[in-house]
Amino acid sequence: MIRTFMAGALFAALTVQPALADGPVKPRAAEAEAASFEADRRDILAMAGNYKVRFDMQETTPWRTDYTPIPPKVSGGFEAVRVVEDTGRVIRLQHLLVVDAGGKPMVIKHWRQDWEYEPARVLVYSGPGSWSWEAVPQAMRKGRWSQTVYQVDDSPRYGGWGQWTTEAGVRRWRSNWTWRPLARRDAVRHPVYDRYYGINRHQPTPTGWIHWQDNIKMGIEDGKLVAFVQESVLNSYTRSDGFDVKAADDYWASTKGYWAAIRSEWARVGEARNGIRVAEEAETGTVIAGRLLALADEVQQGKTSEAKAIEAGRALIDQATGATG
């Protein structure tokens, strides 16, 4: 606990102020603003669907002479992306990964992305096992959307804000600079760096959409935060029904009530404690992710009731975050 606190304090002391991706939005007529809002919503909602996904991750430019980039890693899979909630100004999209497990489909609850129009604040990564609320500058709210990404157990991962624009006839959303914890692919290797500082882009394509990340992999050396290597991540989502889509929908139909309650509990803790503090481990993300996912499986398999799973899940979150006890 002391080590986690000290690491978080050092992170806060070394953190640079997030750079702004764009300047203030120029005033627009009400009709133009309404049209832009609807166009933004269409692009966000269009990310829902069934996809074949290609994950392409490459360390490109080393920023130190003593660091050698690791080999590129390319993988793939199938995902069903579903609209969890749409209130107009808030849209939540849940990703469900479907893999072949010995000839049978296995559904893995994957990441979630929440979009909010003209947000006053965003929940951002603020150090090892720590997320805090960060105000969006008043001049940067108009016409912009935040995107907050959540981990497999609905705990937070990173958040940012930016504007949907059209460049050369191509639509895109680009975030401000954001801090992120290591992804599992890196965390399990225990590398010299321990966080990312990057820009996040989402763009619709004729066959689906892409998620592009430009990351600086950073770590602490001799008490200083230093850059080790640049990374480019391009995740391509191509529309496809070439997998067991029904398995994904069946899983979500059986567990969405449980996951709604888990989302609400994380949100409650974030509000009550002005952020979220929860220990992490390389293999699973948060230390309670495995059990929270197992509870959902037990609900789907009829091994436990939704009510009992929710009660157990809430207790896990409260204990892990220090909200009780």
N, C-alpha and C positions, 0 to 999 in steps of 0.2 A: 504493500500500500504506500509506504514511504517512497519507494523507488518510483512508483507511478506518479505520485504527487510531484516529486522533484523533476522528473522528465517533463511533466506537463508545465511546470513553472519555467523550466529552461526553454521549452518550446515557445511559450508566451513571450519570454524575454527576447528571443531571437527572431520571432516572426516579423516579416516585413509587412508593411501595409499593402493589402490587395490592390493591384493596379486596375484601372478602369479600362474595359475593353472598348468603350465608345464614349462620346461626349453626351451632354444632355440632349434629349429629344426636342427637336424644334416644334413649336406650336403648329397644330393642324386643325383644319375645319372639322366640325363634329362629324360630318358625313364621312370624311376620309379616315378619321379615328375609328369610327364604328366599322368601316370596311376592313381596316387593318386588323382590328380585334377579331373579326370573324375569320379572316384569312389565317391568322395565327392559330385560332382554335382548330381550323380544318387540318392544318399541318400537324398539330399535336395529336389530334384524334386519329389521323391517318396512320400513326405508328401502331395502332392496334391491328391485329390480324394474325395470320399464320405465316411463319417464315423459316427458311433455311438460313442459318447464320454462319458467317465466316469471321473468325477472330484472328487478326493479323497484328502481332506485337513485335516491334523491333527497337532495340536500343541502337541509336544512330550515331550521335556525336559525343565522344567522351569529353568532359570538361576538365579532366586531370590527366597528366602524363602517366600516372601509375594505375589507371583504370582501363581495363579491356572490356568492351561491350560483350554481353552474352549473345549466343546465336539467336537469330530470329525464331519466334515460335508462332506457328499457324495451326489453328484448330477450328472446329466447327460443330454444328449441331442443329437442332430444330427447336424453335420456340413458338409458343402461343402467347400473344400479348393481348390482354383483356382490359377493358375500361372498368375500373373498380368504382369510380365515382366521377360525376360530371355535374358541377353546380353552375357552370357558366364561367366563373372566374377561377375555379379550382378543378383540375383534372388529374385523376390518379390512374396510372397504368401499371398493371402487374404482369411481370414476365414469368412464364412457366416453361422450364426446360424439359424436353421429352427425349429420353435416351433409350436405347435398346439394351435390355438386361436379359441376356440369354433367350432372345426371341420374344420377350414380353416387354411392353412399354413401361418405363418407370418415369414418374413425374417428379421433378425437383423444383420446388418453389425457388425462383431465382430473384433477381433484383426488382425493385419497384421505383418508378419515377413519378414524382408529384410536381405538377405545374401550377403556379399561382400568378394571377395577373396583378401588376402594380403592387407588389408586396412591400410592407414596411420593414420587414426583417426576414432573415434566412438563418436556418440552423446549420452552422458550419463546423468543420473539424478544427479543433483548437489544441490538439496535442494527444499523446498516447492515451487511449481510452476516454477521450473527452470531446464533447461537442457543445458549443455555446451559441447563443443568439447574437447575430451581427446585424446592425441596422443597415438598410439600404439607403444611401444618400438621397435626400429628398429630391434633388435635381435629376436623379437617375431612375426614378420610379415610373414616371409617365410613359405609358406605352410599352413597358417592359414586363417580362415574365421571369419568375424564378423557377429553377428546377432543383429539386432536392432528391437525391438518390438514397435509397435505403437498402440495407443488406438483406440476406435471405430470411432473417428472423424479424424483419421490420425495424431493427435498430438503425440509426442513421449512419450514413457513410460520408457524403459530402453534399454541399449545396452551393449554388451560384445563381447569378442573375444576368440577363442580357436581353437583347432585342432581336426579334425576327426581322430580317431585311432581305431584299432582293438584289443580288449582285450578278451582272451579266446574264440576267434572266433566270438565275438559280436562287432558290430560297434557302435561307439558313438561319439558325439561331446560334449565337456565340456567347459564351459565358464571360464573366470577369475572371481574373486569376483566382484560383481556389486551391486550398490545401486539401489533401486526401490521405487517408492511411494507406499502407501498402495493400495491394490486392493479394489474394491467397497465392497466386502464381509466383509472386516474389517473396511473400512473407515466409513460406515454408523453406526457402533457401537461406534465410537469415543473412541477407546481404549487408554490405557496408552502409547502405542508405536505409532510411526508415520512414520516408514519406514522399509524396509527390506534390509538386506545385505546378499547376497546369491550366490550360484552357480547354474547354469542352465545346464541341459543335455537334448539332443535329441538322441533317439536311434530307429532305425528301428526294427520291430518285424515281425514274419511270417504272422501276420494278420493286420499289419498297422505300428504304431509307438507309442512311449511314450515320454512325456515331463515331466521330473522330476526336481523338484526344492527343494533345501536345503536352507531354509531361517532362518536367525537370525532376530527376530523381535526386533527392537531397538527404543529407545526414549530418550529424554533429561530429566534428573532429577537433580535438583540442579546445573544446568549449565554444566552437564556432560552427554556424550552420553553413555548409558548403554544398556546391553542386557537383555531382559525380558524372552524370550522363544524361543525355536527352533521349526521350523515348517517343516513338510515334505508334499510336494504336488506332487501327481502322477496323471497326466492326460493321460488317455489311449485312443488312437484313433484306433478303430476296423473297418475295411472296412465294409460298409453296404449301401445298396440302399433302406433300409426300411423306407424311408421318401420321401417327395415330393421334389426330386432333381430339378425338372423343375422350381419350385418356386424360388429356389436360383439362377438358371441360368437366369431366366427371370428378376429377380431383378438386377442382375449384368449387363445384356445386356442393361437395361434401364438407369442405373446410372453410368456405368464405366467411361463415358466421364466426368461427373461432378466430380467424385472422383479423376480422374487423375489430374484435375485442382486444386482440394483442396490439393492433395499431393504436387503438384508443388508449391503452395503458401506457405505451411509450410516449404518446402525446401528453397524457396527464402528468407523467413524471417530468417531461421536458418543461412543462409550464410551472409545475410546483417547485422545481429545483433550479429554474432558470438555466436549463440545459440538461445534458445527460452525461453521466459518468458511469462507465461500465468496463470491466476488465476484458481484454481481448487475448486471443491465442491464434497462432498462425494457421492452424488446421481448420478452424471453424468460424473465425470472425470473433464474435463475442463468446464468452465462456459458457453462455446458456443457449447458444444457437442450436446445438445438436438436440437438446431436450425439447426446445420449443417446436422444432420440426418433427420430432418423434411424436409429440402429443397430437399434432395435426394428422399424422399417419394413423394413430390409434383411433381418432375420430372417424376417419374415412373407412377404416377396417372394422368399425363397430366394436372395438375393444374397450372404449370408454365413451361416455356421453360428452356432448359439446359443452354442457355446463361444467362438468368436472374438469375437462381440459382447460377451459377458460380460467377457472379458479386456480388450477395449478400453474398455468402460464403467468397469470398476474402475480402470483406469489414469487415465482422465479424472478420476474423483472424487478419487483419491489426489493427483493433481497439483494440482487446483483447490483442494483443502482444505489443502494443505501436508503431507499425511500421508506423502508421499515426496518425495525431492528436496531 
